[in-house]
């Protein structure tokens, strides 16, 4: 009945992915190692997003 209130898990992951990439970009001028760690974390999220998209198809 209230299905329209549920959040899309893919949308949540996409927002988190974009946030991680933005933080990595800002961090790249300060601490390259932390920036690389954030990019790696974003890549893992991207893999999860692709898996969920393939499962939905």
C-alpha positions as a Markdown table, in Angstrom:
| # | Residue | x | y | z |
|---|---|---|---|---|
| 1 | Unk | 0.0 | 0.0 | 0.0 |
| 2 | Unk | 2.8 | 2.4 | 0.8 |
| 3 | Unk | 5.3 | 1.2 | -1.7 |
| 4 | Unk | 5.9 | 4.7 | -3.0 |
| 5 | Unk | 7.5 | 5.6 | 0.3 |
| 6 | Unk | 10.3 | 3.1 | 0.0 |
| 7 | Unk | 13.6 | 4.4 | -1.1 |
| 8 | Unk | 15.3 | 2.9 | -4.2 |
| 9 | Unk | 18.5 | 1.1 | -3.0 |
| 10 | Unk | 20.2 | 1.9 | -6.3 |
| 11 | Unk | 19.6 | 5.6 | -5.9 |
| 12 | Unk | 21.0 | 5.5 | -2.4 |
| 13 | Unk | 24.1 | 3.7 | -3.7 |
| 14 | Unk | 24.5 | 6.2 | -6.6 |
| 15 | Unk | 24.3 | 9.2 | -4.2 |
| 16 | Unk | 26.9 | 7.6 | -1.9 |
| 17 | Unk | 29.1 | 6.8 | -4.9 |
| 18 | Unk | 28.9 | 10.5 | -6.1 |
| 19 | Unk | 29.7 | 11.7 | -2.6 |
| 20 | Unk | 32.7 | 9.5 | -2.3 |
| 21 | Unk | 34.1 | 10.7 | -5.6 |
| 22 | Unk | 33.5 | 14.3 | -4.6 |
| 23 | Unk | 35.3 | 13.8 | -1.3 |
| 24 | Unk | 38.2 | 12.0 | -3.1 |
| 25 | Unk | 38.5 | 14.9 | -5.5 |
| 26 | Unk | 38.7 | 17.4 | -2.6 |
| 27 | Unk | 41.1 | 15.2 | -0.7 |
| 28 | Unk | 43.4 | 14.8 | -3.7 |
| 29 | Unk | 45.1 | 18.1 | -3.0 |
| 30 | Unk | 45.6 | 17.4 | 0.7 |
| 31 | Unk | 46.3 | 13.7 | 1.2 |
| 32 | Unk | 46.8 | 11.5 | -1.9 |
| 33 | Unk | 46.7 | 8.2 | 0.0 |
| 34 | Unk | 43.2 | 9.0 | 1.5 |
| 35 | Unk | 42.0 | 10.1 | -1.9 |
| 36 | Unk | 43.1 | 6.8 | -3.4 |
| 37 | Unk | 41.3 | 4.9 | -0.6 |
| 38 | Unk | 38.1 | 6.9 | -1.3 |
| 39 | Unk | 38.4 | 6.2 | -5.0 |
| 40 | Unk | 38.8 | 2.5 | -4.3 |
| 41 | Unk | 35.8 | 2.5 | -2.0 |
| 42 | Unk | 33.8 | 4.2 | -4.7 |
| 43 | Unk | 34.9 | 1.6 | -7.2 |
| 44 | Unk | 33.6 | -1.1 | -4.9 |
| 45 | Unk | 30.2 | 0.7 | -4.7 |
| 46 | Unk | 30.1 | 1.0 | -8.4 |
| 47 | Unk | 30.6 | -2.8 | -8.7 |
| 48 | Unk | 27.7 | -3.3 | -6.3 |
| 49 | Unk | 25.5 | -0.9 | -8.3 |
| 50 | Unk | 26.3 | -2.8 | -11.5 |
| 51 | Unk | 25.4 | -6.1 | -9.8 |
| 52 | Unk | 22.1 | -4.8 | -8.6 |
| 53 | Unk | 21.3 | -3.4 | -12.0 |
| 54 | Unk | 22.1 | -6.7 | -13.7 |
| 55 | Unk | 20.0 | -8.6 | -11.1 |
| 56 | Unk | 17.0 | -6.3 | -11.7 |
| 57 | Unk | 17.2 | -6.8 | -15.5 |
